[in-house]
Amino acid sequence: MELIFLGTGSGVPSKERNVSSLALTLLQEQNSIWLFDCGESTQHQILRTPIRPRKINKIFITHLHGDHLFGLPGLLSSRSFQGGDSLLTIYGPKGIKEYVDTSLKISSSHLTYPIEFVELSEGKLFEDDQFKVYSKKLHHGVASYGFRIEEKDKPGELLVEKLKEKGIMPGPIYQQIKEQETTILSNGDNISRKDFLGSDKKGRTLSILGDTRNTEKNAEFVSGSDILVHEATFNHESEHLANEYFHTTTTQAASLAKSGAVHSLILTHISSRYQKKDYQSLLSEARSIFPATTLAHDFLTVHVPNKK
C-alpha cells in the first residue's frame, strides 16, 4: 500500500505543483489503484510514475471544483487506449455523472469499458473483503467530502513450531491450513485454523479529506488514522483568507491531527502564493502543534507499512 501524490497545489497549476490528485496503490492487496481527485494534467503526471491507468478501478472526486476534476475526461479516454477494459467506478457529489457524460459526448469520446457512478452521501460508501470506506460531508463552498479507508484485520502468522510439534511438516498443507477454517490431514485428523494462527494483524486506516474549513469538526471521522491527508491552502497568518474561501491553514490541519490522535499528517493543496523558500515555514507552523507532519510535494511516495 502506497500513496503517490500526483498533484499537491490548489486552484491553478504552478511550476512546482500540479493541481490535486492522489493515488492509493493497492497492487499487493487487490492488484488495483484508487485515485482521489483528478485535476488538470493528472494523466501527464501519471506518465512520470509506475502507475498504469488500466489498474485504476475506483476514482473518488471530493468535490466539483475544476482543480479537482478537469483532468478526468482525458484520463478516462486514455484508459481506453492503454488497455483498460474493466469496470471503473467513479464516486463523486451530485453532478459528477452529468459532467463526465457531457464531456465524453461533446468530444465524441468512446470508452472500451463500463463506468458506474456512485453519488456521495455520508456514511459507509462500500465494503469488500479487505476494506471499508466511509464518506463525510465537509464545510466548503460546494458539496465536498472526505474519505476514511479502513483495512480489515488480517489473519496472524502461522505458528510453524506448533504445527511441527503436532507432526505437521512444512509443505503445501501449511497454505491450506492458513486459508481454510478447518483442514483434514492425510491421517484423517481435523484441525482448526484458529488453533495455529497468531493474533490478527491490525488493519491500516487512512483519512483523505477534500477542501474544507471548520476542520476541527472532523476529529471523530479521522480518529486513530495511520495517515491523515489534509489540505493546508494557507499559512497561519492567513486564517482570515482560509475562512473566507472555505479552506484550512497549516495550524488548523495540525490541530485536527492532534485532536484526532492520528499517527501522521501529510499536508497538501498548497496555494501557489507560496514558493520553495516558504515551505519550511509552512512545515514548521504545523510541526509546532503536531510534530509528525510532512509537507507533500508532487511525486512524493509514502509507503504505508503493515502494523506489527
Stockholm file with secondary structure:
# STOCKHOLM 1.0

chainA/1-308         MELIFLGTGSGVPSKERNVSSLALTLLQEQNSIWLFDCGESTQHQILRTPIRPRKINKIFITHLHGDHLFGLPGLLSSRSFQGGDSLLTIYGPKGIKEYVDTSLKISSSHLTYPIEFVELSEGKLFEDDQFKVYSKKLHHGVASYGFRIEEKDKPGELLVEKLKEKGIMPGPIYQQIKEQETTILSNGDNISRKDFLGSDKKGRTLSILGDTRNTEKNAEFVSGSDILVHEATFNHESEHLANEYFHTTTTQAASLAKSGAVHSLILTHISSRYQKKDYQSLLSEARSIFPATTLAHDFLTVHVPNKK
#=GR chainA/1-308 SS CEEEEEECBCSSCCSSCCSSEEEEEEHHHHSEEEEEEECTTHHHHHTTSSCCGGGEEEEECCCCCHHHHTTHHHHHHHHHHTTCCSCEEEEESTTHHHHHHHHHHHTTCCCSSCEEEEECCSEEEEECSSEEEEEEECCSSSCCEEEEEEECCBCCCBCHHHHHHTTCCSSHHHHHHHHSSEEECTTSCEEEGGGGBCSCBCCCEEEEECSCSCGGGGHHHHTTCSEEEEECCBCGGGHHHHHHTTCCBHHHHHHHHHHTTCSCEEEECBCTTCCHHHHHHHHHHHHTTCSSEEECCTTCEEECCCCC
#=GC SS_cons         CEEEEEECBCSSCCSSCCSSEEEEEEHHHHSEEEEEEECTTHHHHHTTSSCCGGGEEEEECCCCCHHHHTTHHHHHHHHHHTTCCSCEEEEESTTHHHHHHHHHHHTTCCCSSCEEEEECCSEEEEECSSEEEEEEECCSSSCCEEEEEEECCBCCCBCHHHHHHTTCCSSHHHHHHHHSSEEECTTSCEEEGGGGBCSCBCCCEEEEECSCSCGGGGHHHHTTCSEEEEECCBCGGGHHHHHHTTCCBHHHHHHHHHHTTCSCEEEECBCTTCCHHHHHHHHHHHHTTCSSEEECCTTCEEECCCCC
//
